[in-house]
Amino acid sequence: MTGGNQEGDQSVSLDLLKQKMASFAKERDWDQFHSPRNLLLASLGFYMGSPFFHLAESNIRNCDVGEVGELSEIFQWKGEVPKGLPGWKEDEKVHLGEELSDVLLYLVRLSDICGIDLGKAALRKVELNAIKYPASKTNNGIAGSC
Ligand SMILES: Nc1ccn([C@H]2C[C@H](O)[C@@H](COP(=O)(O)OP(=O)(O)OP(=O)(O)O)O2)c(=O)n1
């Protein structure tokens, strides 16, 4: 595959997602709703009567659960889930991909609206994590412990 970062390519950049979300909002005149607070509530939830309305399935409804809540619902009551999700139906995996994407897309949009370069910030954080938790000093099998 050639060209890089178009639909169907193997890798998708945060920048492409940022541009797509910006176009999506602009085409619908939804920039007015994409404030930092609204985007945070849309991703995390904690609806408390915010004036954040959006169109969905031809209805106007409140933003309530939040995408992280919707993501959590998929795992709710399942107990520990083995890596690779053995036994999950294909449509369950597709649904999981959709909810993960909603969380990512709102974070990308929130970062953009706040003027944060999410890719650079995340890369810097990975480096900070490595300094905070040196591999040489980490106890085997105990996550987050040095
Ligand atoms: N004001 C809005 C509304 C939606 N979206 C985009 C970002 C998310 O990727 C997706 C969220 O849409 P819904 O709120 O309809 O959530 P779901 O797709 O999860 O639908 P449902 O909650 O019915 O399962 O659409 C957006 O950018 N701005």
The ligand as an ORCA input file, in Angstrom:
! r2SCAN-3c Opt
* xyz 0 1
  N     -21.850     16.155     19.031
  C     -21.226     15.074     18.566
  C     -21.867     13.845     18.506
  C     -21.184     12.760     18.032
  N     -19.891     12.872     17.643
  C     -19.148     11.746     17.125
  C     -17.961     11.360     17.981
  C     -18.193      9.911     18.369
  O     -17.301      9.078     17.616
  C     -19.611      9.587     17.950
  C     -20.539      9.514     19.116
  O     -21.850      9.378     18.631
  P     -23.052      8.985     19.601
  O     -23.130      9.961     20.714
  O     -24.256      8.777     18.745
  O     -22.557      7.644     20.303
  P     -22.574      6.158     19.767
  O     -22.111      6.112     18.350
  O     -21.815      5.366     20.783
  O     -24.123      5.755     19.769
  P     -24.954      5.166     21.007
  O     -24.625      6.016     22.204
  O     -26.391      5.286     20.541
  O     -24.471      3.750     21.180
  O     -19.997     10.618     17.045
  C     -19.287     14.114     17.690
  O     -18.118     14.256     17.330
  N     -19.955     15.198     18.175
*
